[in-house]
Amino acid sequence: MQYFKNIKGLEDYKLSGIFSALICSLGLGLAVALGRLAFDGGTTPLSVAFFRSLLSVVAMGTICICMGISLRLPRSALISMLFLGCLFSHMAFGNVGSTKYIPISLAALLFFIYPPVVAILNHAIARKWPSLIKTISITVAFLGLAVMLGVDLHQLDLRGVAIGITAGIACAVNIIWVARKVSGVHPFIIVFYQSTIASVIVGVLAWYLGELRLPNETGGWLGFLLVGVLQTVSIPFFYFAIQRIGSEPTAMINNSQPVASIVAAILIFNEGITFEQFFGAIMVIGGILVTQWDDLRNTQK
């Protein structure tokens, strides 16, 4: 009887991880689309990232105090948290900030370079060659990215492309580091310290570059506030998911994030994507899904 209770508890634990990943994907996907609303209203990507980081510090700190969760960080996690905070500062800026320079749909899809990067890095760390199926699927995903970028590259703002891709790579490294180095730290504490470090880094950059500007119209304020709230609420679910189902399954479920971004872009901004970008997106997402299916198949053997 105890065995079945343990199995049931494990299933519930994994289901909570899947639910957390889905909630995170929906919230972050909407935030990416609403970033354009904030930027059109007069603010800047660094201002949005700074506000979101500060909001997360206040929200996570308040929740931890109310729930009796100690904010004291283990000494063994200090260096890791500093590194994660640096990565997080670019994630907070890049995932939404790239939409200032390139279409929302493309920005959302470029960020999703991170699932195949997670797979590659995990295999490199384990010093184990991926299977033939996984190698092909990862290659297809990267070729899809090339198709998306290579069609009208001369018409794209390369700043947005660089921001979107590097934010995705930062996300991949962040996921693996959290899963391997600070898996025992509560997600609220992880977000609290990451956001604190990101607030300092982004705040200094925004001040130095003269990018601290608030929105100057109602629509801009609406986007500014919604991006901050959506990301603040969603990101803790991201780390809950990593701790419950692992880095690669979380990345797989997070494939729904660009779908949410693209749907929101179509409904709110009447934005579309070209056939070539759509075909490249199918290659990227298809390659990611096959990669995760191959992992699941090998795990069940």
C-alpha positions as CSV (number, residue, x, y, z in Angstrom):
1,M,0.0,0.0,0.0
2,Q,2.8,2.4,0.9
3,Y,4.4,1.6,-2.5
4,F,1.2,2.8,-4.4
5,K,1.1,5.9,-2.2
6,N,4.6,6.7,-3.1
7,I,3.8,6.2,-6.8
8,K,0.7,8.4,-6.5
9,G,2.8,11.1,-4.8
10,L,5.4,11.0,-7.5
11,E,2.7,11.3,-10.2
12,D,1.2,14.3,-8.5
13,Y,4.6,15.8,-8.1
14,K,5.3,15.4,-11.9
15,L,1.8,16.7,-12.8
16,S,2.4,19.8,-10.7
17,G,5.6,20.3,-12.7
18,I,3.8,19.9,-16.0
19,F,1.1,22.4,-14.9
20,S,3.8,24.9,-13.7
21,A,5.5,24.7,-17.1
22,L,2.2,25.3,-19.0
23,I,1.3,28.3,-16.8
24,C,4.8,29.7,-17.3
25,S,4.6,29.3,-21.0
26,L,1.3,31.1,-21.3
27,G,2.3,34.0,-19.1
28,L,5.7,34.5,-20.8
29,G,4.2,34.1,-24.2
30,L,1.7,36.9,-23.6
31,A,4.4,39.1,-22.0
32,V,6.5,38.9,-25.2
33,A,3.6,40.2,-27.3
34,L,2.7,43.0,-24.9
35,G,6.2,44.2,-24.8
36,R,5.6,45.9,-28.2
37,L,2.7,47.8,-26.6
38,A,5.0,49.2,-24.0
39,F,7.7,50.2,-26.5
40,D,5.2,51.8,-28.8
41,G,4.1,53.8,-25.7
42,G,7.5,55.4,-25.2
43,T,9.4,53.2,-22.8
44,T,12.5,51.1,-23.5
45,P,13.5,47.4,-23.2
46,L,15.9,48.2,-20.4
47,S,13.3,50.2,-18.5
48,V,10.8,47.3,-18.8
49,A,13.4,44.7,-17.7
50,F,14.4,47.0,-14.7
51,F,10.8,47.4,-13.6
52,R,10.1,43.7,-13.9
53,S,13.2,42.7,-11.9
54,L,12.3,45.2,-9.1
55,L,8.7,43.9,-9.1
56,S,10.0,40.3,-8.7
57,V,12.3,41.3,-5.8
58,V,9.4,42.9,-3.9
59,A,6.9,40.1,-4.8
60,M,9.2,37.2,-4.0
61,G,10.6,38.8,-0.8
62,T,7.1,39.5,0.4
63,I,5.8,36.0,-0.4
64,C,8.8,34.4,1.3
65,I,8.3,36.5,4.5
66,C,4.6,35.7,4.6
67,M,5.2,32.0,4.1
68,G,8.0,31.8,6.6
69,I,10.6,30.9,4.0
70,S,14.1,32.0,5.0
71,L,15.8,34.3,2.5
72,R,19.2,33.1,3.8
73,L,21.1,31.6,0.9
74,P,23.4,28.6,1.5
75,R,27.1,29.6,1.1
76,S,27.6,26.9,-1.5
77,A,25.0,28.6,-3.7
78,L,26.4,32.2,-3.6
79,I,28.7,32.0,-6.6
80,S,26.0,30.1,-8.6
81,M,23.4,32.7,-7.8
82,L,25.7,35.5,-8.9
83,F,26.2,33.7,-12.2
84,L,22.5,33.0,-12.6
85,G,21.6,36.6,-11.9
86,C,23.9,37.7,-14.7
87,L,22.2,35.3,-17.1
88,F,18.8,36.3,-15.8
89,S,19.4,40.0,-16.4
90,H,19.8,39.2,-20.1
91,M,16.8,36.9,-20.1
92,A,14.7,39.6,-18.5
93,F,15.9,42.1,-21.1
94,G,16.2,40.0,-24.2
95,N,13.0,37.9,-24.3
96,V,10.8,41.0,-24.5
97,G,13.4,43.6,-25.6
98,S,14.0,42.1,-29.0
99,T,10.4,42.9,-30.0
100,K,11.4,46.6,-30.2
101,Y,13.5,45.8,-33.3
102,I,11.9,42.7,-35.0
103,P,8.4,41.3,-35.3
104,I,6.9,39.7,-32.2
105,S,6.5,36.3,-33.9
106,L,10.1,36.2,-35.0
107,A,11.4,37.3,-31.6
108,A,9.4,34.6,-29.9
109,L,10.7,31.9,-32.2
110,L,14.3,33.1,-32.0
111,F,14.3,32.8,-28.3
112,F,13.4,29.1,-28.7
113,I,16.9,28.3,-29.8
114,Y,17.2,27.3,-26.1
115,P,15.6,23.8,-26.1
116,P,18.1,22.3,-28.6
117,V,20.9,24.1,-26.8
118,V,19.8,22.6,-23.6
119,A,19.9,19.1,-25.2
120,I,23.4,19.7,-26.7
121,L,24.8,21.0,-23.4
122,N,23.3,18.2,-21.4
123,H,25.0,15.6,-23.7
124,A,28.3,17.5,-23.6
125,I,28.3,17.6,-19.8
126,A,27.4,13.8,-19.6
127,R,30.1,13.2,-22.3
128,K,27.6,11.0,-24.2
129,W,26.9,11.2,-27.9
130,P,23.2,11.9,-28.7
131,S,21.3,9.3,-30.7
132,L,21.1,9.6,-34.5
133,I,17.4,10.7,-34.3
134,K,18.3,13.4,-31.8
135,T,21.3,14.6,-33.8
136,I,19.1,14.9,-36.9
137,S,16.3,16.6,-35.0
138,I,18.7,19.2,-33.5
139,T,20.2,19.8,-36.9
140,V,16.7,20.4,-38.4
141,A,15.9,22.8,-35.6
142,F,19.0,24.9,-36.3
143,L,18.4,24.8,-40.0
144,G,14.9,26.0,-39.4
145,L,16.4,28.9,-37.5
146,A,18.6,29.7,-40.5
147,V,15.5,29.5,-42.8
148,M,13.6,32.0,-40.6
149,L,16.6,34.4,-40.6
150,G,17.8,33.9,-44.1
151,V,14.7,34.9,-46.1
152,D,14.7,38.7,-45.5
153,L,17.9,39.1,-43.4
154,H,18.7,42.4,-45.1
155,Q,15.3,43.8,-43.9
156,L,15.7,42.6,-40.3
157,D,17.3,44.8,-37.6
158,L,20.2,42.7,-36.5
159,R,20.1,44.1,-33.0
160,G,16.8,42.3,-32.5
161,V,18.1,39.1,-33.9
162,A,21.2,39.2,-31.7
163,I,19.2,40.0,-28.6
164,G,16.7,37.3,-29.2
165,I,19.2,34.5,-29.9
166,T,21.6,35.4,-27.1
167,A,18.7,35.6,-24.6
168,G,17.8,32.1,-25.7
169,I,21.3,30.8,-25.1
170,A,21.4,32.5,-21.7
171,C,18.1,30.8,-20.8
172,A,19.6,27.4,-21.8
173,V,22.6,27.8,-19.6
174,N,20.4,29.1,-16.8
175,I,18.1,26.1,-16.9
176,I,21.0,23.6,-16.8
177,W,22.8,25.5,-14.0
178,V,19.6,25.6,-11.8
179,A,18.9,21.9,-12.4
180,R,22.5,20.8,-11.5
181,K,23.8,23.4,-9.0
182,V,20.9,24.8,-7.0
183,S,18.2,22.2,-7.3
184,G,17.7,22.2,-3.5
185,V,17.0,25.9,-3.3
186,H,13.4,27.0,-3.2
187,P,12.3,28.6,-6.5
188,F,11.0,31.7,-4.8
189,I,14.5,32.3,-3.3
190,I,16.1,31.6,-6.7
191,V,13.9,34.2,-8.4
192,F,14.4,36.7,-5.5
193,Y,18.2,36.6,-5.7
194,Q,18.3,36.4,-9.5
195,S,16.0,39.4,-9.7
196,T,18.0,41.4,-7.2
197,I,21.2,40.9,-9.2
198,A,19.4,41.6,-12.5
199,S,18.0,44.8,-11.0
200,V,21.5,46.1,-10.2
201,I,22.9,45.1,-13.6
202,V,20.0,46.3,-15.8
203,G,19.5,49.4,-13.6
204,V,23.1,50.6,-14.0
205,L,23.0,49.9,-17.8
206,A,19.8,51.7,-18.3
207,W,21.0,54.7,-16.3
208,Y,24.4,54.8,-18.0
209,L,22.9,54.5,-21.5
210,G,20.1,57.0,-20.8
211,E,17.4,54.4,-21.3
212,L,15.4,54.9,-18.2
213,R,12.2,56.2,-19.7
214,L,8.6,55.6,-18.5
215,P,5.7,55.3,-21.0
216,N,4.1,58.5,-22.1
217,E,0.6,57.2,-23.0
218,T,-2.1,54.9,-21.6
219,G,-1.4,52.0,-24.0
220,G,2.3,52.1,-23.1
221,W,1.6,52.0,-19.4
222,L,-0.8,49.1,-19.9
223,G,1.9,47.1,-21.7
224,F,4.6,48.2,-19.2
225,L,2.6,47.0,-16.2
226,L,1.2,43.8,-17.8
227,V,4.7,42.6,-18.9
228,G,6.1,43.1,-15.4
229,V,3.2,41.3,-13.7
230,L,3.0,38.4,-16.2
231,Q,6.8,37.8,-16.0
232,T,6.9,38.1,-12.3
233,V,4.0,35.6,-11.8
234,S,5.3,33.2,-14.5
235,I,9.0,32.8,-13.8
236,P,8.6,31.1,-10.4
237,F,6.5,28.4,-12.1
238,F,9.4,28.0,-14.6
239,Y,11.8,26.9,-11.8
240,F,9.1,24.8,-10.0
241,A,8.8,22.9,-13.3
242,I,12.6,22.4,-13.7
243,Q,12.8,21.0,-10.1
244,R,9.9,18.6,-10.6
245,I,10.2,17.3,-14.2
246,G,13.8,18.3,-15.2
247,S,15.3,20.8,-17.6
248,E,14.6,19.1,-21.0
249,P,10.9,18.2,-20.3
250,T,10.4,21.8,-19.1
251,A,11.9,23.1,-22.3
252,M,9.6,20.8,-24.4
253,I,6.4,22.0,-22.7
254,N,7.7,25.6,-23.1
255,N,7.3,25.1,-26.8
256,S,3.8,26.5,-26.3
257,Q,5.2,29.9,-25.4
258,P,5.9,31.1,-29.0
259,V,2.4,29.9,-30.0
260,A,0.9,32.1,-27.3
261,S,3.1,35.0,-28.4
262,I,2.2,34.6,-32.1
263,V,-1.5,34.3,-31.4
264,A,-1.4,37.4,-29.2
265,A,0.5,39.3,-31.9
266,I,-2.1,38.4,-34.5
267,L,-5.0,39.3,-32.3
268,I,-3.6,42.5,-30.7
269,F,-1.3,43.9,-33.5
270,N,-2.7,42.1,-36.6
271,E,0.8,40.8,-37.2
272,G,1.4,37.9,-39.5
273,I,4.4,35.8,-40.5
274,T,5.7,35.0,-44.0
275,F,5.5,31.5,-45.4
276,E,9.2,31.0,-45.2
277,Q,9.2,32.1,-41.5
278,F,6.3,29.7,-40.9
279,F,8.1,26.8,-42.6
280,G,11.3,27.6,-40.6
281,A,9.2,27.7,-37.4
282,I,7.7,24.3,-38.1
283,M,11.3,23.0,-38.6
284,V,12.4,24.5,-35.3
285,I,9.5,23.3,-33.2
286,G,9.3,20.0,-35.0
287,G,13.0,19.4,-34.3
288,I,12.5,20.2,-30.7
289,L,9.5,17.9,-30.3
290,V,11.3,15.0,-31.9
291,T,14.3,15.6,-29.7
292,Q,12.2,15.4,-26.6
293,W,10.3,12.4,-27.9
294,D,13.6,10.6,-28.4
295,D,14.6,11.4,-24.8
296,L,11.3,10.0,-23.5
297,R,11.6,6.9,-25.6
298,N,15.1,6.2,-24.4
299,T,14.1,6.8,-20.7
300,Q,11.3,4.2,-20.9
301,K,13.6,1.5,-22.3
